[in-house]
């Protein structure tokens, strides 16, 4: 979910720190990316998955709401419970490339069912 002033963010980047039992699958665009005509890129280094969202001309701002879905695979044999997925190094930018202050992020989690 995008937690920045609606209409002021045109691009962003953040890191997801994945638990050992989790591997990356894909990133899919959510309604905000689609409406604002954005693309994305993702790269994994160690257990840190960096995701960037940008536009070809970077002029279309994004509203607040669901930005994207980060699909992951959970290793077989992983115990039931909650796996924490911290979010860090969040950077928001305006259409003219200026930094935009974002809202707080408590990180994410994955619920592993028995």
C-alpha positions as CSV (number, residue, x, y, z in Angstrom):
1,X,0.0,0.0,0.0
2,X,1.3,3.4,-0.9
3,X,1.5,5.7,2.1
4,X,2.6,9.0,0.8
5,X,0.7,12.2,0.0
6,X,-1.8,11.3,-2.8
7,X,-0.9,12.9,-6.1
8,X,2.7,13.8,-5.2
9,X,4.6,10.6,-5.9
10,X,5.6,9.7,-9.4
11,X,8.3,7.1,-8.7
12,X,9.5,5.1,-5.7
13,X,12.0,2.4,-4.6
14,X,12.1,0.1,-1.5
15,X,13.7,-3.0,-0.2
16,X,12.0,-6.1,1.2
17,X,14.2,-8.3,3.5
18,X,13.0,-11.9,2.9
19,X,13.2,-14.6,5.6
20,X,15.3,-17.6,4.8
21,X,12.3,-19.8,4.0
22,X,11.1,-17.3,1.3
23,X,12.2,-16.9,-2.3
24,X,11.0,-14.5,-5.0
25,X,8.6,-15.3,-7.8
26,X,7.4,-12.1,-9.4
27,X,6.1,-8.6,-9.0
28,X,2.7,-7.7,-10.5
29,X,1.3,-4.2,-11.0
30,X,-1.6,-3.2,-8.8
31,X,-4.4,-0.7,-9.6
32,X,-2.2,2.4,-8.8
33,X,0.6,1.4,-11.2
34,X,-1.9,0.6,-13.9
35,X,-3.8,3.8,-13.5
36,X,-0.7,5.9,-13.5
37,X,0.9,4.0,-16.4
38,X,4.0,2.8,-14.4
39,X,6.5,0.1,-15.0
40,X,8.6,-1.7,-12.4
41,X,11.9,-3.5,-11.9
42,X,13.1,-5.8,-9.2
43,X,16.5,-7.3,-8.2
44,X,17.5,-9.7,-5.6
45,X,20.8,-9.5,-3.8
46,X,21.2,-12.0,-1.0
47,X,17.9,-11.9,0.8
48,X,17.1,-8.3,0.0
49,X,14.6,-7.7,-2.8
50,X,14.8,-4.2,-4.2
51,X,11.7,-3.0,-6.1
52,X,11.5,0.2,-8.2
53,X,8.4,1.8,-9.7
54,X,8.7,4.4,-12.4
55,X,7.1,5.9,-15.5
56,X,8.5,6.5,-19.0
57,X,8.0,10.3,-18.6
58,X,7.6,10.1,-14.8
59,X,4.8,12.8,-15.0
60,X,1.8,10.8,-13.8
61,X,1.5,10.9,-10.0
62,X,0.0,8.0,-8.1
63,X,-2.9,8.1,-5.7
64,X,-2.8,6.3,-2.3
65,X,-3.8,2.6,-2.2
66,X,-2.5,-0.8,-3.4
67,X,0.6,-0.3,-5.5
68,X,1.7,-3.9,-6.4
69,X,1.8,-7.5,-5.4
70,X,5.2,-9.1,-4.6
71,X,4.7,-12.9,-5.2
72,X,6.9,-15.2,-3.2
73,X,7.4,-19.0,-2.7
74,X,7.6,-20.5,0.8
75,X,9.9,-23.5,1.2
76,X,8.3,-26.9,1.9
77,X,8.5,-27.8,5.5
78,X,8.3,-24.2,6.8
79,X,6.6,-24.2,10.2
80,X,3.2,-22.6,10.5
81,X,3.2,-19.0,11.8
82,X,4.1,-15.5,10.8
83,X,7.2,-14.6,8.9
84,X,8.2,-11.0,9.1
85,X,9.2,-9.1,5.9
86,X,10.8,-5.8,6.9
87,X,10.5,-2.9,4.4
88,X,13.4,-0.5,4.3
89,X,15.2,2.2,2.2
90,X,11.9,3.6,1.0
91,X,12.4,6.6,-1.3
92,X,9.5,8.5,-2.9
93,X,10.1,11.1,-5.7
94,X,7.9,13.7,-7.4
95,X,7.5,14.2,-11.1
96,X,10.4,16.6,-11.1
97,X,12.7,14.2,-9.2
98,X,12.4,15.8,-5.8
99,X,12.2,13.7,-2.6
100,X,8.7,13.3,-1.2
101,X,8.2,12.5,2.5
102,X,6.4,9.2,2.9
103,X,4.3,7.8,5.7
104,X,5.4,5.2,8.3
105,X,5.8,1.6,7.3
106,X,5.6,-1.2,9.8
107,X,6.8,-3.7,7.3
108,X,4.9,-6.7,6.1
109,X,4.4,-10.3,7.0
110,X,3.5,-13.7,5.5
111,X,1.2,-16.0,7.3
112,X,2.2,-19.7,6.9
113,X,-0.8,-22.0,7.4
114,X,-0.5,-25.6,8.6
